[in-house]
């Protein structure tokens, strides 16, 4: 398999912002396992068009997504398609943790959080905190319980588990290695997330 055209490390509890182009392939990897990664994107041409869990759920008629499914924008357009997924357990329902999550729910001030992590880079492109889309929480384990409640528990992902998307439009993306270390959600141990961008399907090359 050839080298990726770009590789990034999202350090534990921090965020990274990057761009991808239509026709590329984006792989997000849980380096050590049991680490959730909040993922957002906006269209590069019109940043008011956001990757949208809400619109994706409507299009898929499902709370969850799988290999072969597209992830849709707030304009109803497919922006990414899942082509490989070694874990198969992700969340598209829970908002990003923010400052109030820690100050109100846990009485902890100044804690790193996913919203601030993602906004830090997106702000350089003119986005306000209110412009940051609701996330797809990759590797996050958010089952619906038999009594129809949402639950967040530790991910099932193991070291090296990853998800690969085919990029369908030029996008500005942000990823946060979720800093939650107070309740289950990351195995109570925050670790790195890896990002790689390829110019051809990396799973297809690996199978040759």
Number of C-alpha atoms within 10 A of each C-alpha: 12 10 11 16 11 13 12 14 17 20 16 16 23 23 28 22 23 15 14 20 17 14 16 18 25 27 23 25 27 25 19 17 23 26 34 30 31 28 24 24 29 27 18 18 11 9 16 15 19 26 30 26 27 17 19 24 17 13 16 15 10 10 16 18 20 16 15 13 17 22 26 23 21 17 12 16 19 20 23 25 20 20 21 20 18 14 17 18 19 24 22 22 18 17 16 25 18 15 18 14 16 18 13 10 9 11 9 13 12 8 15 17 23 26 24 20 25 27 25 19 19 23 15 10 13 11 16 12 14 9 16 23 24 22 27 25 26 27 30 26 24 22 18 12 9 7 6 8 9 12 12 16 15 18 22 18 26 17 12 16 19 23 21 25 24 24 21 19 19 19 25 21 20 26 30 31 31 30 25 23 14 13 12 15 24 28 19 15 17 22 22 22 29 20 21 18 24 20 17 17 20 21 14 11 10 9 7 6
